[in-house]
Amino acid sequence: MGFIGFVIVGLIAGFVARALVPGKDDLGIIGTIILGMVGSFVGGFLGSLIQDGPAELTASGIIGSIIGAIIALLVWRRVGGRSRV
């Protein structure tokens, strides 16, 4: 996947993750893209753990990216420690 494709998948995955996880996030468009890109790597890592293969950090498809972005968003919120109203 080329870099532009990776950014587009990151944008879609980050947007869907933010839509599925309730709460307010002040990420903006760049933060949403980065969230989706991180989610792609998290999803790829989790996918390699589930499959019979070496645990390596690779990019995943859109479904894995969304699942990874949801996990990354929840971790970000927990680590950030800001109160949510």
N, C-alpha and C positions, 0 to 999 in steps of 0.2 A: 504494500500500500504506500503510495506516495505521501509526501508531507501534507499536501493540500487535502487529500482524502482523510488523513489522520486527524487534521484539524476539524474537518466537517463531521467526522464520526464523534470526535470529542465534544463538539458543540451540541450535537443531537443527544448524546448520552448524558452530558451535563444538564441539559435542559429537561430531559425526561426524569432524571434523578431528582432535580430540584422540584419538579411538579409532583412526584410521587411521595416525597418525604415532607410531611407538614412542618410548617414553621417559616420564619422569615430569615432570608440569607441576603447579605449585602455583598454579593460577589461581582455583579456586573457581567458583561459579555466575555471579557478576557478571563475572569475567574471561572465562569461557566465552562469555557473551552478547556482551561487547565484542569478543572475538576473532571471533565470527561476523559481527558488524556491520561490523567492519573488513574481514573477508573478503568481505562482500557488495560493498563499494565497490571492493576490489581486483579481484574477479571482474567487476564492471561495467565497470571501466576496461579490463581485458584484453579483454573482449568488444567494446568499442567500437574497440579497436585491430585486432582480427581482422576486424570488419565494415567495410564502406565507410562511414565516417562520422567525425565529429569525435571526437577522444580527449577524453572528458569523464568526470568522476567521478560515476557514477550507481550506484544500487543494482541488483543483479542478482537472478535467480531462485535457487532452492535449489541447483542444481548449480553455478552460477557462484560462489555464496556458499561452498560447501564447498571448491571448488578455491582460491578466494581465501583462505579461512581456513587451508588447509594451507600456502599460500605465506607468509601472515602469521605463522603459527606457526613455520615454519622460519627466517624472518628474525628473529623475536623470540628464538629460541634462539641464533642466530649472534651477534646484537648483544648479547644478555645476557651471553654469555661465561662463564656458570657451567659448571663441570665436571659432566658427566653420568656417573653410575656405573651 
